[in-house]
Amino acid sequence: MLKEVKNMNKWDRRFMRLTEEVSEWSSCLRRKVGAIIVREKRVMTTGYNGAPAGICSCAERGECLREKLNIASGTHAETCYAAHAEQNAIIQAAKYGVSIDGATLYCTHQPCVICAKMIINAGIRRVVYKEGYPDEFSMRLFQEAGTVVEKYEE
């Protein structure tokens, strides 16, 4: 179901630019990731990778736990203070009672398998991402679920 789309429409461009802006809010020292969930050309929620409320982030701690432990990208996602941008966007929808069923998720990076499972179960029907991520299993799950996945190309 992966499509590389080089001629995105103006809405896709707008939402991807906004996603990149949201990524700048990240408190991660390793990779800044942003996500927004859109339905009917309206932003429902935003998310960026960062520590849960009340937990010190790596930026506040002055070091990346994953780098300190020499954990390779794409592995052991649970060993990190941060929640992923996609997770935070979905959590914000749940927290504030915002329906995201049938929505599109824009993300700066391809979702990992944990995020893919959440995206599928949340009823998000389309994912647009800009940068790759070393997780082929997430793409297999999206394909099996019938979730449209598009790599954003300018």
C-alpha positions in Angstrom: 0.0 0.0 0.0 3.0 2.3 0.1 2.9 5.0 -2.6 5.6 7.5 -3.2 3.7 10.6 -4.2 5.7 13.4 -5.7 2.8 15.7 -6.6 1.1 16.1 -3.3 -1.8 18.5 -3.2 -1.7 21.9 -1.6 -3.3 20.6 1.6 -0.7 17.8 2.0 2.0 20.4 1.6 0.5 22.7 4.2 -0.1 19.9 6.7 3.4 18.5 6.2 4.9 22.0 6.8 2.9 22.2 10.0 4.1 18.8 11.0 7.7 19.9 10.6 7.0 23.0 12.7 5.5 20.8 15.5 8.6 18.6 15.4 10.6 21.6 16.6 8.7 21.4 20.0 10.4 18.1 20.6 12.6 17.7 23.7 14.4 14.7 22.2 18.2 15.1 21.7 18.4 12.4 19.1 15.6 13.0 16.6 12.9 15.6 16.4 9.6 14.1 15.2 6.2 15.8 14.7 2.8 14.5 13.9 -0.6 16.0 13.3 -3.9 14.3 12.8 -6.3 15.9 10.3 -9.9 15.2 9.4 -11.8 17.0 6.7 -9.0 19.5 6.2 -9.0 20.4 10.0 -6.2 19.8 12.4 -7.6 17.6 15.2 -4.5 17.1 17.3 -0.7 17.5 17.3 2.1 15.5 18.8 5.8 15.5 19.1 8.3 13.1 20.7 8.9 14.0 24.3 8.7 12.8 27.9 5.2 12.3 29.5 3.9 15.2 31.6 5.8 15.5 34.9 8.8 13.4 33.7 12.1 15.0 33.0 13.0 14.9 29.3 16.5 14.0 27.9 17.0 17.7 27.1 16.4 18.5 30.8 18.6 15.6 31.9 21.3 16.7 29.6 21.8 13.3 28.0 20.0 10.8 25.7 19.3 7.6 27.6 19.4 5.6 24.3 22.7 7.0 23.3 24.1 6.4 26.8 23.1 2.8 26.5 24.2 2.5 22.8 20.7 1.4 21.6 20.4 1.3 17.8 17.6 3.3 16.1 14.6 1.2 15.4 15.1 -1.2 18.4 13.9 -1.2 22.0 11.6 1.8 21.7 10.5 1.1 25.2 13.9 2.2 26.6 13.4 5.9 26.2 11.9 8.7 28.3 9.9 10.0 25.3 6.6 9.0 23.8 6.5 9.0 20.0 4.9 12.0 18.2 2.2 9.7 16.7 1.4 8.3 20.2 1.1 11.8 21.7 -1.2 13.0 18.9 -3.5 9.9 19.4 -3.3 10.4 23.2 -4.3 14.0 22.9 -7.4 13.0 20.8 -8.4 10.5 23.6 -7.7 13.0 26.4 -9.8 15.7 24.8 -12.5 13.5 23.3 -11.7 14.3 19.7 -12.7 11.7 17.1 -9.9 10.7 14.7 -11.7 7.8 13.0 -11.1 8.0 9.3 -8.5 10.7 9.7 -5.1 11.3 8.1 -1.9 11.3 10.1 1.0 13.4 8.8 4.3 12.6 10.4 7.9 13.7 9.8 9.1 10.1 10.0 7.6 6.7 9.0 5.8 5.3 12.1 7.4 2.4 14.0 5.5 -0.8 14.6 4.1 0.2 18.0 2.8 3.5 16.5 1.4 1.6 13.5 -0.7 -0.6 15.8 -2.1 2.4 17.6 -2.8 4.2 14.3 -4.6 1.2 12.9 -6.7 0.7 16.0 -7.5 4.5 16.2 -9.2 4.1 12.8 -6.7 6.4 11.0 -7.0 5.5 7.3 -4.1 7.4 5.7 -0.5 8.1 6.8 1.7 10.6 5.1 5.4 10.7 6.2 8.5 12.4 4.9 11.6 10.5 6.2 12.1 6.7 6.4 12.6 4.6 9.5 14.1 1.2 9.8 10.9 -0.8 10.5 9.5 -2.9 7.7 7.1 -4.7 10.0 5.1 -1.5 10.5 4.6 -1.3 6.7 3.4 -4.9 6.6 0.8 -4.2 9.3 -0.4 -1.0 7.4 -0.7 -3.0 4.2 -2.7 -5.8 5.9 -5.0 -3.3 7.6 -5.6 -1.5 4.4 -4.2 1.8 5.7 -3.0 4.0 2.9 0.7 5.0 3.4 2.3 7.7 1.3 5.9 8.9 1.4 5.9 12.7 1.0 8.2 13.9 -1.8 8.4 17.6 -2.7 
